[in-house]
Amino acid sequence: MPNTPWTSPTSFSDQRIRAAAVYCSDGRFGEHFDDLCQNHLALPRYDRLAIPGGAACLAGHPETQHEEHAAHDELRFLAEVHAIERVVLIAHQGCAFYTHRLKVDTDDLRARQLDDLARAAKHVQQLDPALRVDAYFAAINAGKINFEPIDL
């Protein structure tokens, strides 16, 4: 029945949270990313920029030039029009974007992702030095997702 009308039981709020998150579009992590942002960071209704590899597209890789320009434009739009003041960057364990698109060896994967989070944070702050940028690494542990805050 995908072609039938449906009404969400969740009430709409037009209040902006003034925060955005940039993370990988891997659907296996989506609920966990929402849980981190909405519950742990108290950012309900945050703006989302989900793209394969997440913040990797803002880390200056030649392979992601087109994505970098698009993500930069989207974040600039959100900063200006939605008046965001905070950006949360999230990378996750075992990201296929890194291993397939960027050809990163699995032994180097986490270190590369942490480096990219720092590089992406600098990119975001070039949009507006007043933006608060936080970064997290999502690791799988016994069937749960642990979010490690990353010092930038």
C-alpha positions as CSV (number, residue, x, y, z in Angstrom):
1,M,0.0,0.0,0.0
2,P,2.8,2.5,-0.7
3,N,0.5,4.7,-2.8
4,T,-2.0,5.5,0.0
5,P,-2.0,8.7,1.9
6,W,-0.5,8.7,5.4
7,T,-0.4,11.2,8.2
8,S,2.5,11.2,10.6
9,P,1.3,11.2,14.2
10,T,4.2,13.4,15.2
11,S,3.3,17.1,15.7
12,F,5.0,19.7,13.5
13,S,7.1,22.4,15.2
14,D,8.4,25.3,13.2
15,Q,11.0,26.2,15.8
16,R,14.6,25.8,14.5
17,I,17.2,24.2,16.6
18,R,20.1,26.0,14.8
19,A,22.2,22.9,14.5
20,A,23.1,20.6,11.6
21,A,24.8,17.2,11.4
22,V,26.9,15.8,8.6
23,Y,27.2,12.1,8.5
24,C,27.3,9.0,6.2
25,S,24.1,8.0,4.5
26,D,24.6,4.3,5.6
27,G,21.0,3.5,6.7
28,R,22.3,1.0,9.3
29,F,23.5,3.9,11.4
30,G,20.7,6.4,10.8
31,E,18.7,5.7,14.0
32,H,21.8,5.8,16.0
33,F,22.9,9.1,14.6
34,D,19.4,10.5,15.4
35,D,19.7,9.1,18.9
36,L,23.0,10.8,19.5
37,C,21.9,14.2,18.2
38,Q,18.3,14.2,19.5
39,N,18.8,12.6,22.9
40,H,22.5,12.8,24.0
41,L,23.2,16.2,22.4
42,A,19.6,17.6,22.9
43,L,19.2,18.7,19.3
44,P,15.7,17.6,18.3
45,R,14.8,18.5,14.7
46,Y,18.4,19.2,13.7
47,D,19.2,19.8,10.0
48,R,20.7,16.8,8.3
49,L,23.3,16.4,5.6
50,A,23.6,12.7,4.9
51,I,26.0,11.7,2.1
52,P,28.1,8.6,1.5
53,G,31.3,9.0,3.7
54,G,29.8,11.9,5.6
55,A,32.4,14.5,6.5
56,A,34.9,12.9,4.1
57,C,33.4,15.1,1.4
58,L,34.7,18.2,3.3
59,A,38.2,16.9,3.9
60,G,39.7,18.0,0.6
61,H,40.0,14.6,-1.2
62,P,40.4,15.0,-5.0
63,E,38.0,12.1,-5.4
64,T,35.2,14.1,-3.7
65,Q,35.5,17.5,-5.4
66,H,31.9,17.6,-6.6
67,E,30.5,16.4,-3.3
68,E,32.7,19.0,-1.5
69,H,31.3,21.9,-3.5
70,A,27.7,20.7,-3.0
71,A,28.2,20.1,0.8
72,H,29.9,23.5,1.2
73,D,27.0,25.2,-0.6
74,E,24.4,23.3,1.5
75,L,26.1,24.2,4.8
76,R,26.5,27.8,3.7
77,F,22.8,27.8,3.0
78,L,21.9,26.3,6.3
79,A,24.2,28.8,8.1
80,E,22.6,31.7,6.4
81,V,18.9,30.8,6.1
82,H,18.4,28.4,9.1
83,A,20.9,30.4,11.2
84,I,22.8,27.3,12.4
85,E,25.3,27.8,15.1
86,R,26.5,24.3,15.6
87,V,27.6,21.5,13.3
88,V,28.1,17.9,14.4
89,L,30.3,15.7,12.2
90,I,30.0,11.9,12.6
91,A,32.2,9.2,11.1
92,H,31.5,5.5,11.5
93,Q,33.4,2.3,11.8
94,G,33.8,0.2,8.6
95,C,32.6,3.0,6.2
96,A,32.5,1.5,2.7
97,F,33.0,5.0,1.2
98,Y,36.5,5.0,2.5
99,T,37.4,1.4,1.6
100,H,35.8,1.5,-1.9
101,R,35.7,5.0,-3.1
102,L,38.9,6.4,-1.4
103,K,40.7,3.0,-1.5
104,V,41.8,3.3,2.2
105,D,43.2,0.1,3.6
106,T,41.1,-1.2,6.6
107,D,44.2,-1.1,8.8
108,D,44.4,2.7,8.2
109,L,40.7,3.4,8.1
110,R,40.0,4.8,11.6
111,A,43.1,7.0,11.6
112,R,42.1,8.4,8.2
113,Q,38.6,9.1,9.3
114,L,39.8,10.9,12.5
115,D,42.1,13.0,10.3
116,D,39.2,13.8,8.0
117,L,37.0,14.8,10.8
118,A,39.6,17.4,11.8
119,R,40.1,18.6,8.3
120,A,36.3,18.8,7.7
121,A,35.9,20.8,11.0
122,K,38.4,23.4,9.7
123,H,36.5,23.5,6.4
124,V,33.2,24.1,8.2
125,Q,34.7,26.9,10.4
126,Q,35.9,28.7,7.2
127,L,32.2,29.2,6.5
128,D,31.8,31.0,9.7
129,P,34.4,31.0,12.5
130,A,31.6,31.4,15.1
131,L,30.2,28.0,14.2
132,R,30.6,25.4,17.0
133,V,31.9,22.2,15.5
134,D,31.8,18.8,17.3
135,A,32.9,15.5,16.0
136,Y,32.2,11.9,16.9
137,F,33.3,8.5,15.8
138,A,30.7,5.7,15.9
139,A,32.0,2.3,16.7
140,I,30.2,-1.0,16.9
141,N,30.6,-2.8,20.2
142,A,28.6,-5.9,21.1
143,G,25.7,-5.0,18.8
144,K,25.5,-1.4,20.1
145,I,26.9,1.8,18.7
146,N,29.3,3.8,21.0
147,F,30.0,7.4,20.1
148,E,33.4,8.6,20.9
149,P,33.8,12.4,21.1
150,I,36.8,13.5,19.0
151,D,39.0,16.4,20.0
152,L,39.4,18.8,17.1
